[in-house]
Amino acid sequence: MIRANEDIEAAQIMAGHKNISTTEIYAKKDDAKGDAVALKYE
């Protein structure tokens, strides 16, 4: 939820991960953001 509402770095800090690659495994991407960008430039 933090990654979706803030960014990956905020999710990393809140999760206490040393490496952002760990956060990328556990914090799912927000597909809605990609959809919104696609619609914006359609």
mmCIF file as Biopython writes it, N, C-alpha, C and O atoms, coordinates in Angstrom:
data_model
#
loop_
_atom_site.group_PDB
_atom_site.id
_atom_site.type_symbol
_atom_site.label_atom_id
_atom_site.label_alt_id
_atom_site.label_comp_id
_atom_site.label_asym_id
_atom_site.label_entity_id
_atom_site.label_seq_id
_atom_site.pdbx_PDB_ins_code
_atom_site.Cartn_x
_atom_site.Cartn_y
_atom_site.Cartn_z
_atom_site.occupancy
_atom_site.B_iso_or_equiv
_atom_site.auth_seq_id
_atom_site.auth_asym_id
_atom_site.pdbx_PDB_model_num
ATOM 1   N N  . MET A ? 1  ? 0.826  -1.180 0.000   1.0 0.0 1  A 1 
ATOM 2   C CA . MET A ? 1  ? 0.000  0.000  0.000   1.0 0.0 1  A 1 
ATOM 3   C C  . MET A ? 1  ? 0.878  1.255  0.000   1.0 0.0 1  A 1 
ATOM 4   O O  . MET A ? 1  ? 0.546  2.244  -0.653  1.0 0.0 1  A 1 
ATOM 5   N N  . ILE A ? 2  ? 1.984  1.218  0.721   1.0 0.0 2  A 1 
ATOM 6   C CA . ILE A ? 2  ? 2.868  2.389  0.759   1.0 0.0 2  A 1 
ATOM 7   C C  . ILE A ? 2  ? 3.461  2.649  -0.615  1.0 0.0 2  A 1 
ATOM 8   O O  . ILE A ? 2  ? 3.544  3.798  -1.048  1.0 0.0 2  A 1 
ATOM 9   N N  . ARG A ? 3  ? 3.871  1.599  -1.298  1.0 0.0 3  A 1 
ATOM 10  C CA . ARG A ? 3  ? 4.454  1.786  -2.632  1.0 0.0 3  A 1 
ATOM 11  C C  . ARG A ? 3  ? 3.431  2.410  -3.574  1.0 0.0 3  A 1 
ATOM 12  O O  . ARG A ? 3  ? 3.785  3.265  -4.386  1.0 0.0 3  A 1 
ATOM 13  N N  . ALA A ? 4  ? 2.182  2.000  -3.479  1.0 0.0 4  A 1 
ATOM 14  C CA . ALA A ? 4  ? 1.140  2.527  -4.363  1.0 0.0 4  A 1 
ATOM 15  C C  . ALA A ? 4  ? 0.837  3.989  -4.071  1.0 0.0 4  A 1 
ATOM 16  O O  . ALA A ? 4  ? 0.578  4.765  -4.991  1.0 0.0 4  A 1 
ATOM 17  N N  . ASN A ? 5  ? 0.866  4.369  -2.805  1.0 0.0 5  A 1 
ATOM 18  C CA . ASN A ? 5  ? 0.485  5.728  -2.429  1.0 0.0 5  A 1 
ATOM 19  C C  . ASN A ? 5  ? 1.650  6.698  -2.328  1.0 0.0 5  A 1 
ATOM 20  O O  . ASN A ? 5  ? 1.459  7.912  -2.396  1.0 0.0 5  A 1 
ATOM 21  N N  . GLU A ? 6  ? 2.834  6.177  -2.169  1.0 0.0 6  A 1 
ATOM 22  C CA . GLU A ? 6  ? 4.032  7.025  -2.041  1.0 0.0 6  A 1 
ATOM 23  C C  . GLU A ? 6  ? 5.000  6.658  -3.158  1.0 0.0 6  A 1 
ATOM 24  O O  . GLU A ? 6  ? 4.818  7.074  -4.302  1.0 0.0 6  A 1 
ATOM 25  N N  . ASP A ? 7  ? 6.020  5.887  -2.834  1.0 0.0 7  A 1 
ATOM 26  C CA . ASP A ? 7  ? 6.955  5.398  -3.845  1.0 0.0 7  A 1 
ATOM 27  C C  . ASP A ? 7  ? 7.733  4.221  -3.280  1.0 0.0 7  A 1 
ATOM 28  O O  . ASP A ? 7  ? 7.574  3.859  -2.114  1.0 0.0 7  A 1 
ATOM 29  N N  . ILE A ? 8  ? 8.573  3.630  -4.114  1.0 0.0 8  A 1 
ATOM 30  C CA . ILE A ? 8  ? 9.314  2.433  -3.717  1.0 0.0 8  A 1 
ATOM 31  C C  . ILE A ? 8  ? 10.281 2.728  -2.578  1.0 0.0 8  A 1 
ATOM 32  O O  . ILE A ? 8  ? 10.485 1.885  -1.704  1.0 0.0 8  A 1 
ATOM 33  N N  . GLU A ? 9  ? 10.876 3.911  -2.579  1.0 0.0 9  A 1 
ATOM 34  C CA . GLU A ? 9  ? 11.825 4.259  -1.523  1.0 0.0 9  A 1 
ATOM 35  C C  . GLU A ? 9  ? 11.126 4.346  -0.169  1.0 0.0 9  A 1 
ATOM 36  O O  . GLU A ? 9  ? 11.673 3.900  0.839   1.0 0.0 9  A 1 
ATOM 37  N N  . ALA A ? 10 ? 9.938  4.911  -0.139  1.0 0.0 10 A 1 
ATOM 38  C CA . ALA A ? 10 ? 9.181  4.984  1.114   1.0 0.0 10 A 1 
ATOM 39  C C  . ALA A ? 10 ? 8.833  3.581  1.603   1.0 0.0 10 A 1 
ATOM 40  O O  . ALA A ? 10 ? 8.899  3.303  2.801   1.0 0.0 10 A 1 
ATOM 41  N N  . ALA A ? 11 ? 8.468  2.710  0.689   1.0 0.0 11 A 1 
ATOM 42  C CA . ALA A ? 11 ? 8.159  1.323  1.055   1.0 0.0 11 A 1 
ATOM 43  C C  . ALA A ? 11 ? 9.387  0.619  1.605   1.0 0.0 11 A 1 
ATOM 44  O O  . ALA A ? 11 ? 9.295  -0.149 2.563   1.0 0.0 11 A 1 
ATOM 45  N N  . GLN A ? 12 ? 10.547 0.884  0.992   1.0 0.0 12 A 1 
ATOM 46  C CA . GLN A ? 12 ? 11.797 0.286  1.459   1.0 0.0 12 A 1 
ATOM 47  C C  . GLN A ? 12 ? 12.094 0.719  2.888   1.0 0.0 12 A 1 
ATOM 48  O O  . GLN A ? 12 ? 12.434 -0.107 3.735   1.0 0.0 12 A 1 
ATOM 49  N N  . ILE A ? 13 ? 11.968 1.995  3.149   1.0 0.0 13 A 1 
ATOM 50  C CA . ILE A ? 13 ? 12.261 2.523  4.484   1.0 0.0 13 A 1 
ATOM 51  C C  . ILE A ? 13 ? 11.310 1.939  5.522   1.0 0.0 13 A 1 
ATOM 52  O O  . ILE A ? 13 ? 11.738 1.505  6.592   1.0 0.0 13 A 1 
ATOM 53  N N  . MET A ? 14 ? 10.031 1.932  5.205   1.0 0.0 14 A 1 
ATOM 54  C CA . MET A ? 14 ? 9.034  1.430  6.158   1.0 0.0 14 A 1 
ATOM 55  C C  . MET A ? 14 ? 9.202  -0.067 6.430   1.0 0.0 14 A 1 
ATOM 56  O O  . MET A ? 14 ? 8.949  -0.533 7.541   1.0 0.0 14 A 1 
ATOM 57  N N  . ALA A ? 15 ? 9.629  -0.813 5.411   1.0 0.0 15 A 1 
ATOM 58  C CA . ALA A ? 15 ? 9.822  -2.253 5.578   1.0 0.0 15 A 1 
ATOM 59  C C  . ALA A ? 15 ? 11.147 -2.587 6.245   1.0 0.0 15 A 1 
ATOM 60  O O  . ALA A ? 15 ? 11.342 -3.697 6.739   1.0 0.0 15 A 1 
ATOM 61  N N  . GLY A ? 16 ? 12.058 -1.617 6.255   1.0 0.0 16 A 1 
ATOM 62  C CA . GLY A ? 16 ? 13.361 -1.855 6.867   1.0 0.0 16 A 1 
ATOM 63  C C  . GLY A ? 16 ? 14.301 -2.672 6.000   1.0 0.0 16 A 1 
ATOM 64  O O  . GLY A ? 16 ? 15.224 -3.311 6.505   1.0 0.0 16 A 1 
ATOM 65  N N  . HIS A ? 17 ? 14.069 -2.651 4.694   1.0 0.0 17 A 1 
ATOM 66  C CA . HIS A ? 17 ? 14.937 -3.398 3.786   1.0 0.0 17 A 1 
ATOM 67  C C  . HIS A ? 17 ? 16.212 -2.618 3.492   1.0 0.0 17 A 1 
ATOM 68  O O  . HIS A ? 17 ? 16.173 -1.413 3.240   1.0 0.0 17 A 1 
ATOM 69  N N  . LYS A ? 18 ? 17.325 -3.309 3.529   1.0 0.0 18 A 1 
ATOM 70  C CA . LYS A ? 18 ? 18.605 -2.681 3.226   1.0 0.0 18 A 1 
ATOM 71  C C  . LYS A ? 18 ? 18.738 -2.401 1.730   1.0 0.0 18 A 1 
ATOM 72  O O  . LYS A ? 18 ? 19.259 -1.360 1.330   1.0 0.0 18 A 1 
ATOM 73  N N  . ASN A ? 19 ? 18.269 -3.328 0.919   1.0 0.0 19 A 1 
ATOM 74  C CA . ASN A ? 19 ? 18.366 -3.207 -0.534  1.0 0.0 19 A 1 
ATOM 75  C C  . ASN A ? 19 ? 16.983 -3.021 -1.150  1.0 0.0 19 A 1 
ATOM 76  O O  . ASN A ? 19 ? 16.025 -3.692 -0.766  1.0 0.0 19 A 1 
ATOM 77  N N  . ILE A ? 20 ? 16.892 -2.115 -2.098  1.0 0.0 20 A 1 
ATOM 78  C CA . ILE A ? 20 ? 15.614 -1.853 -2.758  1.0 0.0 20 A 1 
ATOM 79  C C  . ILE A ? 20 ? 15.133 -3.064 -3.546  1.0 0.0 20 A 1 
ATOM 80  O O  . ILE A ? 20 ? 13.934 -3.226 -3.773  1.0 0.0 20 A 1 
ATOM 81  N N  . SER A ? 21 ? 16.063 -3.911 -3.963  1.0 0.0 21 A 1 
ATOM 82  C CA . SER A ? 21 ? 15.670 -5.116 -4.700  1.0 0.0 21 A 1 
ATOM 83  C C  . SER A ? 21 ? 14.808 -6.034 -3.838  1.0 0.0 21 A 1 
ATOM 84  O O  . SER A ? 21 ? 13.936 -6.729 -4.360  1.0 0.0 21 A 1 
ATOM 85  N N  . THR A ? 22 ? 15.037 -6.043 -2.543  1.0 0.0 22 A 1 
ATOM 86  C CA . THR A ? 22 ? 14.202 -6.828 -1.628  1.0 0.0 22 A 1 
ATOM 87  C C  . THR A ? 22 ? 12.799 -6.255 -1.596  1.0 0.0 22 A 1 
ATOM 88  O O  . THR A ? 22 ? 11.821 -7.001 -1.630  1.0 0.0 22 A 1 
ATOM 89  N N  . THR A ? 23 ? 12.695 -4.952 -1.531  1.0 0.0 23 A 1 
ATOM 90  C CA . THR A ? 23 ? 11.391 -4.298 -1.509  1.0 0.0 23 A 1 
ATOM 91  C C  . THR A ? 23 ? 10.629 -4.588 -2.790  1.0 0.0 23 A 1 
ATOM 92  O O  . THR A ? 23 ? 9.416  -4.797 -2.760  1.0 0.0 23 A 1 
ATOM 93  N N  . GLU A ? 24 ? 11.336 -4.601 -3.920  1.0 0.0 24 A 1 
ATOM 94  C CA . GLU A ? 24 ? 10.686 -4.880 -5.197  1.0 0.0 24 A 1 
ATOM 95  C C  . GLU A ? 24 ? 10.063 -6.270 -5.238  1.0 0.0 24 A 1 
ATOM 96  O O  . GLU A ? 24 ? 9.094  -6.490 -5.963  1.0 0.0 24 A 1 
ATOM 97  N N  . ILE A ? 25 ? 10.601 -7.203 -4.476  1.0 0.0 25 A 1 
ATOM 98  C CA . ILE A ? 25 ? 10.051 -8.557 -4.405  1.0 0.0 25 A 1 
ATOM 99  C C  . ILE A ? 25 ? 8.741  -8.554 -3.624  1.0 0.0 25 A 1 
ATOM 100 O O  . ILE A ? 25 ? 7.770  -9.187 -4.039  1.0 0.0 25 A 1 
ATOM 101 N N  . TYR A ? 26 ? 8.707  -7.849 -2.500  1.0 0.0 26 A 1 
ATOM 102 C CA . TYR A ? 26 ? 7.578  -7.926 -1.588  1.0 0.0 26 A 1 
ATOM 103 C C  . TYR A ? 26 ? 6.514  -6.854 -1.780  1.0 0.0 26 A 1 
ATOM 104 O O  . TYR A ? 26 ? 5.355  -7.077 -1.432  1.0 0.0 26 A 1 
ATOM 105 N N  . ALA A ? 27 ? 6.874  -5.705 -2.322  1.0 0.0 27 A 1 
ATOM 106 C CA . ALA A ? 27 ? 5.912  -4.615 -2.521  1.0 0.0 27 A 1 
ATOM 107 C C  . ALA A ? 27 ? 5.420  -4.662 -3.962  1.0 0.0 27 A 1 
ATOM 108 O O  . ALA A ? 27 ? 6.155  -4.322 -4.889  1.0 0.0 27 A 1 
ATOM 109 N N  . LYS A ? 28 ? 4.185  -5.082 -4.143  1.0 0.0 28 A 1 
ATOM 110 C CA . LYS A ? 28 ? 3.641  -5.228 -5.491  1.0 0.0 28 A 1 
ATOM 111 C C  . LYS A ? 28 ? 3.551  -3.891 -6.212  1.0 0.0 28 A 1 
ATOM 112 O O  . LYS A ? 28 ? 3.332  -2.845 -5.600  1.0 0.0 28 A 1 
ATOM 113 N N  . LYS A ? 29 ? 3.723  -3.951 -7.510  1.0 0.0 29 A 1 
ATOM 114 C CA . LYS A ? 29 ? 3.580  -2.760 -8.342  1.0 0.0 29 A 1 
ATOM 115 C C  . LYS A ? 29 ? 2.114  -2.376 -8.415  1.0 0.0 29 A 1 
ATOM 116 O O  . LYS A ? 29 ? 1.229  -3.226 -8.318  1.0 0.0 29 A 1 
ATOM 117 N N  . ASP A ? 30 ? 1.870  -1.104 -8.585  1.0 0.0 30 A 1 
ATOM 118 C CA . ASP A ? 30 ? 0.518  -0.585 -8.709  1.0 0.0 30 A 1 
ATOM 119 C C  . ASP A ? 30 ? 0.164  -0.485 -10.187 1.0 0.0 30 A 1 
ATOM 120 O O  . ASP A ? 30 ? 0.510  0.494  -10.848 1.0 0.0 30 A 1 
ATOM 121 N N  . ASP A ? 31 ? -0.520 -1.487 -10.698 1.0 0.0 31 A 1 
ATOM 122 C CA . ASP A ? 31 ? -0.869 -1.507 -12.114 1.0 0.0 31 A 1 
ATOM 123 C C  . ASP A ? 31 ? -1.783 -0.347 -12.502 1.0 0.0 31 A 1 
ATOM 124 O O  . ASP A ? 31 ? -1.790 0.075  -13.658 1.0 0.0 31 A 1 
ATOM 125 N N  . ALA A ? 32 ? -2.541 0.163  -11.557 1.0 0.0 32 A 1 
ATOM 126 C CA . ALA A ? 32 ? -3.443 1.276  -11.832 1.0 0.0 32 A 1 
ATOM 127 C C  . ALA A ? 32 ? -2.656 2.517  -12.261 1.0 0.0 32 A 1 
ATOM 128 O O  . ALA A ? 32 ? -3.132 3.294  -13.088 1.0 0.0 32 A 1 
ATOM 129 N N  . LYS A ? 33 ? -1.463 2.707  -11.711 1.0 0.0 33 A 1 
ATOM 130 C CA . LYS A ? 33 ? -0.630 3.851  -12.115 1.0 0.0 33 A 1 
ATOM 131 C C  . LYS A ? 33 ? -0.250 3.735  -13.581 1.0 0.0 33 A 1 
ATOM 132 O O  . LYS A ? 33 ? -0.309 4.722  -14.315 1.0 0.0 33 A 1 
ATOM 133 N N  . GLY A ? 34 ? 0.133  2.562  -14.009 1.0 0.0 34 A 1 
ATOM 134 C CA . GLY A ? 34 ? 0.478  2.336  -15.413 1.0 0.0 34 A 1 
ATOM 135 C C  . GLY A ? 34 ? -0.720 2.554  -16.315 1.0 0.0 34 A 1 
ATOM 136 O O  . GLY A ? 34 ? -0.594 3.140  -17.390 1.0 0.0 34 A 1 
ATOM 137 N N  . ASP A ? 35 ? -1.875 2.088  -15.886 1.0 0.0 35 A 1 
ATOM 138 C CA . ASP A ? 35 ? -3.095 2.278  -16.669 1.0 0.0 35 A 1 
ATOM 139 C C  . ASP A ? 35 ? -3.424 3.758  -16.799 1.0 0.0 35 A 1 
ATOM 140 O O  . ASP A ? 35 ? -3.813 4.216  -17.873 1.0 0.0 35 A 1 
ATOM 141 N N  . ALA A ? 36 ? -3.273 4.503  -15.721 1.0 0.0 36 A 1 
ATOM 142 C CA . ALA A ? 36 ? -3.574 5.941  -15.741 1.0 0.0 36 A 1 
ATOM 143 C C  . ALA A ? 36 ? -2.642 6.668  -16.691 1.0 0.0 36 A 1 
ATOM 144 O O  . ALA A ? 36 ? -3.082 7.564  -17.412 1.0 0.0 36 A 1 
ATOM 145 N N  . VAL A ? 37 ? -1.369 6.309  -16.713 1.0 0.0 37 A 1 
ATOM 146 C CA . VAL A ? 37 ? -0.419 6.947  -17.618 1.0 0.0 37 A 1 
ATOM 147 C C  . VAL A ? 37 ? -0.756 6.591  -19.062 1.0 0.0 37 A 1 
ATOM 148 O O  . VAL A ? 37 ? -0.697 7.450  -19.941 1.0 0.0 37 A 1 
ATOM 149 N N  . ALA A ? 38 ? -1.103 5.351  -19.308 1.0 0.0 38 A 1 
ATOM 150 C CA . ALA A ? 38 ? -1.450 4.928  -20.666 1.0 0.0 38 A 1 
ATOM 151 C C  . ALA A ? 38 ? -2.660 5.711  -21.177 1.0 0.0 38 A 1 
ATOM 152 O O  . ALA A ? 38 ? -2.675 6.149  -22.328 1.0 0.0 38 A 1 
ATOM 153 N N  . LEU A ? 39 ? -3.652 5.885  -20.345 1.0 0.0 39 A 1 
ATOM 154 C CA . LEU A ? 39 ? -4.841 6.634  -20.744 1.0 0.0 39 A 1 
ATOM 155 C C  . LEU A ? 39 ? -4.523 8.102  -20.984 1.0 0.0 39 A 1 
ATOM 156 O O  . LEU A ? 39 ? -5.105 8.734  -21.866 1.0 0.0 39 A 1 
ATOM 157 N N  . LYS A ? 40 ? -3.618 8.630  -20.214 1.0 0.0 40 A 1 
ATOM 158 C CA . LYS A ? 40 ? -3.240 10.037 -20.330 1.0 0.0 40 A 1 
ATOM 159 C C  . LYS A ? 40 ? -2.619 10.332 -21.690 1.0 0.0 40 A 1 
ATOM 160 O O  . LYS A ? 40 ? -2.848 11.398 -22.262 1.0 0.0 40 A 1 
ATOM 161 N N  . TYR A ? 41 ? -1.836 9.396  -22.207 1.0 0.0 41 A 1 
ATOM 162 C CA . TYR A ? 41 ? -1.111 9.616  -23.451 1.0 0.0 41 A 1 
ATOM 163 C C  . TYR A ? 41 ? -1.721 8.862  -24.630 1.0 0.0 41 A 1 
ATOM 164 O O  . TYR A ? 41 ? -1.087 8.720  -25.675 1.0 0.0 41 A 1 
ATOM 165 N N  . GLU A ? 42 ? -2.915 8.393  -24.466 1.0 0.0 42 A 1 
ATOM 166 C CA . GLU A ? 42 ? -3.597 7.631  -25.506 1.0 0.0 42 A 1 
ATOM 167 C C  . GLU A ? 42 ? -4.000 8.498  -26.671 1.0 0.0 42 A 1 
ATOM 168 O O  . GLU A ? 42 ? -4.587 8.005  -27.634 1.0 0.0 42 A 1 
#
